[in-house]
Amino acid sequence: FHHTQPNIYNLQKLVEVTHYNMDKRPRLIFAELWVTVADHLTATALHSNPALAMYAVDSFRQLSIQYLKRDELEVFEFQKRFLKPLETVM
């Protein structure tokens, strides 16, 4: 059968797994994972379906808040890299 509304279950799970890995993985490993997740969230945030796009933007917001709570040494630029995909969405 055909859904008129997209199923966001997989997107929800992607965000949950990303959130979990954010706190459990070393920053260098998470940074590699984030490249793939950010690409997917960016494409979804630019989707023609407004409900799906807003869900992706809200996911970016939630993950960003969580990530920015982490302390970071001045020599690292992980926070800057984390937020970079939002420039594309904005």
Number of C-alpha atoms within 10 A of each C-alpha: 3 5 6 6 9 10 10 13 9 9 17 14 11 16 19 14 11 17 17 11 16 20 13 11 12 10 16 10 12 16 17 10 15 18 13 11 14 17 12 14 23 21 13 20 25 17 14 9 12 12 14 19 19 15 17 24 20 13 20 22 14 13 18 16 11 13 17 14 9 10 8 12 7 7 6 10 10 18 16 10 13 18 17 12 16 17 8 11 15 9
